[in-house]
Amino acid sequence: MAPDLKELKHLRYSICVSGAAAGDTVKNAHDKAVELGKAIAREGHILTTGATVGLPYFAAFGAKEEGGTSIGFSPASSLREHMRKYRLPHDVFDFINFTGMNYVGRDLYLVQSSDAVITVGGRFGSLHEFTSALEAHKPCGVLLGSGGTADLIPELMKTLPGMDEDMVMFDTDPTRLIHRMVELLDKKYKDIHEQIKRDQHWYLNRDLMQSPPPRAG
């Protein structure tokens, strides 16, 4: 049976939630992280995280509670290493990408695999993901009032030159921040949306859906 073309035409963004694995911001902002995950799921998009504990875990929990899709990017190279060496969770992820890149490499892979990055709370790791996202020209959202890295970013942007301020949005409300980010991504991918509407991709053609895809070469 051919899949529903209307469902195929819905472009789903991968939105990363970056935050602290431990520390005060986990205690004080875990409810905000849950709301971020829920908001991403309600908007119909995919949550990506570092497959870790703390605020990213709470975001993944929120996404799953809302029936959304959660993908984790692990620093480990296997499930055994993920759970034994790094002692990371597995229960709130639909899929875990075992990068084998340790934490620093995992951060870059996670950012490059996401369409946008949202910072909630956070420590140095979250700052690394935020700056990596800016360098990669990814839209960034910052949840103000969540403490840690998120509340330091506005001052850093005033102090350090060279940041693309147009790529960063701030908000104090998780649901509103995600909605604004989706609107920004819709504008960024407007040409892709228009192309999909016109069925210019061969795999969206109803007749072709009844037969096997063309052979390469």
N, C-alpha and C positions, 0 to 999 in steps of 0.2 A: 504494500500500500504506500502510495506517495505521501510524503509528509505535507502538512498544512503550509502552503506558501506564505500565508500571513504570519505564521510563527517564525518562519525562516527570515522574513524581512525585518524582524525586530532586532536591531543592532544592540547587542549587549556589551557594555563597557566593563572593563576590569578595573575596579577601584580599590586601591591599597589603603588599608588603615595601619598606620605606623604609630607605635606607642611603647611605653616602658614595659619591660617584662617583670619588673619589681620596683619597690620604692613607694614613696608617698603618693605619687600620682595614680598608682594602681588603686590604692585605698580610696582616694578622693574622687577619682574620675571614672571608675569602672562602669557606673551606670550610664555615663555619657558614651563610653565605648560601645556598650550594648545598643544604645539608641542609634549610633552610627551604622552598626551592622544591620539593624532592622530597617533603617531608612534606605540603605543600598538595596536590600531585598525587595522592599516595597516599590522602589523605582524600577525593579525588573532587571537589575544588573548584578555583576559578579563581584564578590568580596575576595580580595587577595590579602594575605598576611604572611608574616615570617614563620608561620606554623609553630608559634611559641606560646609561652604562658603570659600572664598579665593582661594588659589592655588589648593587644591583638587577639588573645584568646576570647576575651569578653565580646569583642566585635564579632568574631566568628560564631560565638554562642548566640548572639542576637540575630545574626543572619539566618542561622539554622532554625531558630525559634519562629522566625517569620516565614519559613519555607523557602529561603533563598539558597544560592549556591556559594560555597566557601572553598577556596583553593589555598593550600598552604605551601610555602616555599621553605623547605627545610635546609639547614646547614649540613645535614647528614647525607651519607651516600646510600643508606638503606633504612628500612623500617627498624631493624634491630639497633643500628647505630643511633637512629632518631630517638628511640625510647630508652636505650641503655646508656649510651655515651652522653648524649645531650639531655636526656631526661625530659623530653618534650611530649606534649599531648598528641593524640590522634583522633579523638572522638568527635570533633566538630568540623571535620574537613571531608568534603566529598572526594577530594583528590589531594595527595601530597606529592609535590615535585621534589624528589630527593636530589638536590643539586650537587652534594659532595664538595661544596665550595667554602665550608666553614662560614662564620658569621659575616665577614667582610664581603666575600664574593657573593654570598646569598643575598645580601642587601642590594647589591647592584643588579643581580639577576631579577630580583623581585620588582625593583623599580622599573627596569627596562621592559618587564612583562606586563606592566600595568599602564592603563591610560591616564590615571591621575593618582596622586598620593595625598592622603588626609593625615595630618599630624594631630594626635590627641595625647596630652601629657608628654611623657618621653624623657629620655636621657641622651647620652652621646650617640647611641645607636640610631635613635630617631632623628637626631640632627644630621647624621651621616646620610640617612635615607632622604631627608629633605633637601640637603645640598646636592646630592646625586640626582634627584628629580629635577632640580632647577638646571643643573648642567646638561641634563638630557632633554630640556625644554618640555617637561611634563607639567601640566597644570597642578598646582598645589593648593590644598585647603588646610587652614589652621583653625582648630577649635579653641578659641580664646576662653580663659577661665578654667581650663583643664590642668593648668600647672606645668611645671617642668619646661621642656623644650618649646612647647606650643606658646607659652606666655613669654618666652625669651626671644622668639623669632622677630616680632615687630621691632625691638630695639636693635637686634643684629642687623636687620635690613636698613636701619637708619645709620648704623655705624660703619658697616662694610660696604664699599662701593661695588658696582658691577652686577648687582642682582636685578633680574627682570621682574619688576614689581607687577607688571600686568599679568604675570603667570601665577600670582599668589592672591588668594581671597581669604578673608577672615570672617568669622562669625562666632557667636556664642551659643547658637542653637544647632544641635546635631542634625535634625531633620531639615532645617532650612539650608544648612551648609551643603548637604548632599544634593538637595534639589537645585541649588544654584550651580553646583559643580556639573550636574547632568545637563543643565541648560547651556553651560559653557562648552561641554563636550559635544552637544548637539550642533552648536555653531561651528566648532572645529571640524566636525565630520559632516557638515552639510552636504558637501559634494558626494560623499559616499551614500548618504541617505537618499539623495536624488537619483543616484545610479541604481540603487536597489529598487526604488519605486518603479523605474523604467524597465526592470527585468533584464538589464544588460549583462548580468552574469549568467553564463550558460547553465549553471547548476540551479538557477531559479526558474528555468523554462519548464513549464508543466509537461510538455511533450517529452523533453529529455529526461525528466524524472522517471518516466516509465521504462527507460532503457539504461543499460550500463554506461558509465562515463567513457569518453573517448580514451583510446590508448595513447600513452606518451610516445612521442617519436613517430 
